[in-house]
Amino acid sequence: MLRVNRENLRNSHETPWLVLDLVMLGVLFINLAWLIFDSLYATDFIYGQLDAHFPALIDTYDPVHNNFLLVDLVFIGIFFTEFCFRWIVAVVRKEHLRWYFFPFLHWYDIVGLIPTGPTRLFRFLRILSILHRLHKYKIINLNETAIFRFFAFYADVFVEELSDRIVVKVLSDAQKDISAGSPLLDDINEQVLAPRRPVITQWLAGVINHLGQSLNSDEHGEVIREHVRKSVGKAVRENAQVSTLNYLPVIGKTIENTLEASVTDIVTKSLVNLLNDLDSDRIDHFISVGLHDYTPSADALDKEVLNVVNECIELVKAHVSQQRWKSELLKKESAIPTDRPEG
């Protein structure tokens, strides 16, 4: 049931408009009820029943039915006057960017003024317009009504089902294009990556330089230096020429340890200098020259990439195809208490 929020009504200063809306709602209901009755009156069945049970009503209403257009013109005049009044108020309040926007935004009111059968149905939209206006000012809350929740739920169901099928169709068509040998990798390389190569190389150079600084840092580079030390030490110990130093008495082990430490320091400093000296120009030159003759198709990389893309699309399709409205419906049904209190 709709409840009027009186505090919001006072704060919005829309009380005169609420009175006008209530009056127009009453006029609309009378007009629509009269339209329905007149349409039913024109049928043979209803006319026969009224003639059999209420002949006096037939004699009274026949002239009205024969000139119903004139009766409807009275309501049309009321609706048109109210429409012009709201248009003038909208222009004074500057509710729209242009003064002539109002009739375009309220086109259903104009269509409903046409006195023909199909166009009269647009007068129902005036009721929704009035309710929406009251809801906008928080004078009433349509979200609290069962009818609104009912239609909102099934509207979401319709939109979800329609959008899911459209998305799945689009993704399926994309998969067909990829399977048919679409030059996706070439397009990505030429149209996406190539224009952004300066940015990518600049970013890559920054990452590499940061790694060099971290490696040279006493705090962050200790792990890498320890790994280099162990790797160099293992290589030194396994080297046949260096292992002969163990035969030297007293100084053999010292020379081996010194050699191990020196090689470790040389390798570490070389890595740091290599990483710090790389800039975007060198990386771009390496990509242009060093990778010029490398073809990913030689090792079927493009096929694997397309397979990855295809599998990702399949996952997206499976996620999109999930009917989330069913889980929402089950959740609502489970929230409804089923146990009745014993009387």
C-alpha positions as CSV (number, residue, x, y, z in Angstrom):
1,M,0.0,0.0,0.0
2,L,1.3,3.4,-0.9
3,R,2.0,5.7,2.0
4,V,2.5,9.5,1.7
5,N,5.5,10.8,3.4
6,R,4.2,14.1,4.8
7,E,7.6,15.4,5.9
8,N,9.1,15.0,2.5
9,L,5.9,16.6,1.1
10,R,6.3,19.7,3.2
11,N,10.0,19.9,2.5
12,S,9.5,19.6,-1.3
13,H,6.8,22.3,-1.3
14,E,4.9,20.1,-3.8
15,T,1.6,20.1,-2.0
16,P,-0.2,22.1,-4.7
17,W,1.2,19.6,-7.3
18,L,0.1,16.7,-5.2
19,V,-3.4,18.1,-5.1
20,L,-3.3,18.6,-8.8
21,D,-2.0,15.1,-9.4
22,L,-4.7,13.6,-7.2
23,V,-7.3,15.5,-9.1
24,M,-5.8,14.4,-12.5
25,L,-5.7,10.8,-11.2
26,G,-9.4,11.0,-10.4
27,V,-10.2,12.5,-13.8
28,L,-8.0,9.8,-15.5
29,F,-9.7,6.9,-13.7
30,I,-13.1,8.3,-14.6
31,N,-12.1,8.8,-18.2
32,L,-10.5,5.4,-18.5
33,A,-13.4,3.6,-16.8
34,W,-15.9,5.5,-19.1
35,L,-13.8,4.4,-22.1
36,I,-13.9,0.8,-21.0
37,F,-17.6,0.9,-20.3
38,D,-18.3,2.5,-23.7
39,S,-16.2,-0.1,-25.5
40,L,-18.0,-2.9,-23.8
41,Y,-21.4,-1.2,-24.4
42,A,-20.6,-1.4,-28.2
43,T,-20.4,-5.2,-28.0
44,D,-23.5,-7.2,-28.9
45,F,-23.4,-9.3,-25.7
46,I,-23.2,-6.4,-23.2
47,Y,-25.7,-4.4,-25.2
48,G,-28.1,-7.4,-25.2
49,Q,-27.8,-7.9,-21.5
50,L,-28.3,-4.3,-20.7
51,D,-31.3,-4.2,-23.0
52,A,-32.8,-7.2,-21.3
53,H,-32.3,-6.1,-17.7
54,F,-31.9,-2.3,-17.8
55,P,-33.8,-1.0,-20.8
56,A,-34.0,2.5,-19.3
57,L,-30.2,2.6,-19.2
58,I,-30.2,1.9,-22.9
59,D,-32.5,4.7,-23.6
60,T,-30.5,7.1,-21.5
61,Y,-27.0,6.1,-22.6
62,D,-27.6,5.6,-26.4
63,P,-27.3,9.4,-27.1
64,V,-24.1,9.5,-25.1
65,H,-22.7,6.5,-26.9
66,N,-23.5,7.9,-30.3
67,N,-21.8,11.2,-29.4
68,F,-19.1,9.8,-27.2
69,L,-16.4,11.7,-29.1
70,L,-17.9,15.0,-27.8
71,V,-17.7,13.6,-24.2
72,D,-14.2,12.5,-24.7
73,L,-13.3,16.0,-26.0
74,V,-14.2,17.4,-22.6
75,F,-11.6,15.1,-21.0
76,I,-9.1,15.9,-23.7
77,G,-9.6,19.6,-23.0
78,I,-8.9,19.0,-19.3
79,F,-5.8,17.0,-20.1
80,F,-4.5,19.5,-22.7
81,T,-5.0,22.4,-20.3
82,E,-3.1,20.6,-17.5
83,F,-0.3,19.7,-20.1
84,C,0.0,23.4,-21.2
85,F,0.1,24.5,-17.5
86,R,2.9,22.1,-16.7
87,W,4.8,23.1,-19.8
88,I,4.6,26.8,-18.7
89,V,5.8,25.9,-15.2
90,A,8.6,23.8,-16.6
91,V,9.8,26.8,-18.7
92,V,9.6,29.2,-15.7
93,R,11.5,26.7,-13.5
94,K,14.0,26.0,-16.3
95,E,13.7,22.3,-15.7
96,H,15.1,21.6,-19.2
97,L,17.8,23.0,-21.3
98,R,15.4,24.2,-24.0
99,W,11.8,25.3,-23.6
100,Y,10.6,22.9,-26.4
101,F,12.1,19.8,-24.7
102,F,9.0,19.3,-22.5
103,P,6.6,18.0,-25.2
104,F,9.3,15.7,-26.5
105,L,9.9,14.3,-23.1
106,H,6.2,13.9,-22.5
107,W,5.2,12.7,-25.9
108,Y,2.9,10.1,-24.5
109,D,0.7,12.9,-23.1
110,I,0.3,14.3,-26.6
111,V,-0.4,11.0,-28.2
112,G,-3.0,10.2,-25.5
113,L,-4.9,13.4,-26.5
114,I,-5.7,11.9,-30.0
115,P,-9.3,10.6,-29.7
116,T,-8.8,7.2,-31.3
117,G,-9.0,3.7,-29.7
118,P,-5.3,2.8,-29.8
119,T,-3.9,6.2,-28.8
120,R,-6.3,6.4,-25.8
121,L,-4.3,3.6,-24.2
122,F,-1.4,6.1,-23.8
123,R,-3.4,7.8,-21.1
124,F,-2.5,5.0,-18.8
125,L,1.1,6.3,-19.0
126,R,-0.1,9.6,-17.4
127,I,-0.8,7.5,-14.3
128,L,2.7,6.1,-14.3
129,S,4.1,9.6,-14.9
130,I,2.3,11.0,-11.9
131,L,3.4,8.1,-9.7
132,H,7.0,8.5,-10.9
133,R,6.9,12.2,-10.2
134,L,5.7,11.6,-6.6
135,H,8.3,8.9,-6.2
136,K,11.1,11.2,-7.5
137,Y,10.3,13.7,-4.7
138,K,10.2,10.8,-2.2
139,I,6.6,11.6,-1.3
140,I,5.7,8.0,-2.0
141,N,7.9,5.0,-2.2
142,L,7.0,2.7,-5.1
143,N,9.7,0.2,-4.0
144,E,7.6,-0.8,-1.0
145,T,4.7,-1.9,-3.2
146,A,4.3,-5.6,-4.2
147,I,3.2,-4.7,-7.7
148,F,6.4,-2.7,-8.3
149,R,8.6,-5.5,-6.9
150,F,6.7,-8.0,-9.1
151,F,7.1,-6.1,-12.3
152,A,10.7,-5.0,-11.4
153,F,11.7,-8.6,-10.9
154,Y,10.3,-9.9,-14.1
155,A,11.6,-6.9,-16.0
156,D,15.1,-7.8,-14.7
157,V,14.5,-11.4,-15.8
158,F,13.6,-10.3,-19.3
159,V,16.5,-8.0,-19.6
160,E,19.0,-10.6,-18.2
161,E,17.7,-13.4,-20.5
162,L,17.8,-11.1,-23.5
163,S,21.2,-9.6,-22.8
164,D,22.7,-13.0,-22.0
165,R,21.6,-14.5,-25.3
166,I,23.0,-11.5,-27.2
167,V,26.3,-11.7,-25.4
168,V,26.6,-15.5,-25.9
169,K,25.7,-15.0,-29.6
170,V,28.4,-12.3,-30.1
171,L,31.0,-14.4,-28.3
172,S,30.1,-17.5,-30.4
173,D,30.5,-15.5,-33.6
174,A,33.9,-14.3,-32.4
175,Q,34.9,-17.9,-31.7
176,K,33.9,-18.9,-35.2
177,D,35.9,-16.1,-36.7
178,I,39.0,-17.1,-34.7
179,S,38.5,-20.8,-35.6
180,A,38.2,-19.8,-39.3
181,G,41.7,-18.4,-39.2
182,S,41.0,-14.8,-38.4
183,P,44.3,-12.9,-38.3
184,L,43.7,-11.9,-34.7
185,L,47.4,-11.9,-33.6
186,D,48.5,-9.8,-36.5
187,D,45.7,-7.3,-35.8
188,I,46.6,-7.1,-32.1
189,N,50.3,-6.6,-33.0
190,E,49.6,-4.0,-35.7
191,Q,46.7,-2.1,-34.3
192,V,47.1,-2.5,-30.6
193,L,50.7,-3.1,-29.6
194,A,52.6,-1.3,-32.4
195,P,51.2,2.2,-31.7
196,R,51.9,1.7,-28.0
197,R,55.5,0.3,-28.4
198,P,57.2,3.5,-27.2
199,V,55.1,3.4,-24.0
200,I,55.7,-0.3,-23.6
201,T,59.4,0.0,-24.1
202,Q,59.6,3.0,-21.7
203,W,57.7,1.0,-19.1
204,L,59.9,-2.1,-19.6
205,A,63.0,0.0,-19.3
206,G,61.8,1.4,-16.0
207,V,61.0,-2.0,-14.7
208,I,64.5,-3.3,-15.7
209,N,66.2,-0.3,-14.2
210,H,64.3,-0.7,-11.0
211,L,65.4,-4.4,-10.8
212,G,69.0,-3.2,-11.2
213,Q,68.6,-0.7,-8.4
214,S,67.0,-3.3,-6.2
215,L,69.8,-5.8,-7.0
216,N,72.4,-3.2,-6.0
217,S,70.5,-2.4,-2.8
218,D,71.8,-4.0,0.4
219,E,68.3,-4.6,1.7
220,H,66.5,-5.9,-1.4
221,G,69.3,-7.4,-3.4
222,E,70.6,-9.8,-0.7
223,V,68.5,-12.7,-1.9
224,I,69.7,-12.4,-5.5
225,R,73.3,-11.9,-4.5
226,E,73.1,-15.0,-2.2
227,H,71.6,-17.0,-5.1
228,V,74.4,-15.8,-7.4
229,R,77.0,-16.6,-4.8
230,K,75.7,-20.2,-4.4
231,S,75.5,-20.7,-8.2
232,V,79.1,-19.3,-8.7
233,G,80.4,-21.3,-5.8
234,K,78.9,-24.5,-7.2
235,A,80.3,-23.7,-10.7
236,V,83.8,-23.0,-9.2
237,R,83.8,-26.2,-7.2
238,E,82.8,-28.3,-10.2
239,N,85.4,-26.7,-12.4
240,A,88.3,-29.2,-13.1
241,Q,91.0,-26.5,-13.2
242,V,89.9,-24.7,-10.1
243,S,89.5,-28.0,-8.1
244,T,93.3,-28.6,-8.5
245,L,93.9,-25.7,-6.2
246,N,92.9,-28.0,-3.3
247,Y,96.2,-29.8,-3.8
248,L,98.1,-26.6,-2.8
249,P,98.8,-26.8,0.9
250,V,97.6,-24.0,3.1
251,I,96.8,-21.4,0.5
252,G,94.7,-23.6,-1.9
253,K,91.4,-23.2,-0.1
254,T,92.0,-19.5,0.4
255,I,92.7,-19.0,-3.3
256,E,89.5,-20.9,-4.1
257,N,87.4,-18.8,-1.7
258,T,88.9,-15.6,-3.0
259,L,88.2,-16.6,-6.6
260,E,84.7,-17.6,-5.7
261,A,84.0,-14.2,-4.0
262,S,85.6,-12.3,-6.9
263,V,83.6,-14.1,-9.6
264,T,80.4,-13.6,-7.5
265,D,81.1,-9.8,-7.2
266,I,81.9,-9.6,-10.9
267,V,78.7,-11.4,-12.0
268,T,76.6,-9.3,-9.6
269,K,78.1,-6.0,-10.8
270,S,77.7,-7.1,-14.4
271,L,74.0,-7.8,-13.9
272,V,73.5,-4.5,-12.1
273,N,75.3,-2.5,-14.8
274,L,73.4,-4.4,-17.5
275,L,70.0,-3.7,-16.0
276,N,70.8,0.0,-15.2
277,D,72.2,0.7,-18.6
278,L,69.2,-0.6,-20.5
279,D,67.0,2.3,-21.7
280,S,63.9,2.4,-24.0
281,D,66.0,3.1,-27.1
282,R,68.1,0.0,-26.6
283,I,65.1,-2.1,-25.9
284,D,63.3,-0.8,-28.9
285,H,66.4,-1.5,-31.0
286,F,66.6,-5.0,-29.7
287,I,62.9,-5.6,-30.5
288,S,63.3,-4.2,-34.0
289,V,66.6,-5.9,-34.9
290,G,67.0,-8.9,-32.5
291,L,63.4,-10.2,-32.9
292,H,63.0,-9.2,-36.6
293,D,63.6,-12.7,-37.9
294,Y,61.8,-14.5,-35.1
295,T,58.4,-15.9,-36.2
296,P,56.0,-17.1,-33.5
297,S,54.2,-19.4,-36.1
298,A,57.4,-21.5,-36.3
299,D,56.7,-22.9,-32.8
300,A,52.9,-22.7,-33.0
301,L,52.7,-19.9,-30.5
302,D,49.9,-18.3,-32.4
303,K,47.8,-21.4,-32.1
304,E,48.3,-21.6,-28.4
305,V,47.4,-18.0,-28.0
306,L,44.2,-18.5,-30.0
307,N,43.4,-21.6,-27.8
308,V,43.8,-19.4,-24.7
309,V,41.5,-16.8,-26.2
310,N,38.9,-19.4,-27.1
311,E,39.0,-21.0,-23.6
312,C,38.6,-17.6,-22.0
313,I,35.6,-16.9,-24.2
314,E,34.1,-20.2,-23.2
315,L,34.5,-19.3,-19.5
316,V,32.9,-15.9,-20.1
317,K,30.0,-17.6,-22.0
318,A,29.5,-20.1,-19.1
319,H,29.5,-17.2,-16.6
320,V,27.1,-15.1,-18.7
321,S,24.7,-18.0,-19.2
322,Q,24.2,-18.5,-15.5
323,Q,20.6,-17.5,-14.8
324,R,21.1,-15.4,-11.7
325,W,17.4,-14.6,-11.4
326,K,16.7,-18.2,-10.5
327,S,19.0,-18.0,-7.5
328,E,17.3,-14.7,-6.5
329,L,13.9,-16.3,-6.8
330,L,15.0,-19.3,-4.7
331,K,16.4,-17.0,-2.1
332,K,13.2,-15.1,-1.9
333,E,11.1,-18.3,-1.7
334,S,13.4,-19.6,1.1
335,A,13.0,-16.4,3.0
336,I,9.1,-16.8,3.1
337,P,8.1,-18.6,6.3
338,T,6.3,-21.9,5.6
339,D,5.3,-22.8,9.2
340,R,1.9,-21.6,10.2
341,P,1.2,-20.9,13.9
342,E,-0.9,-23.4,15.6
343,G,-4.3,-22.2,16.4
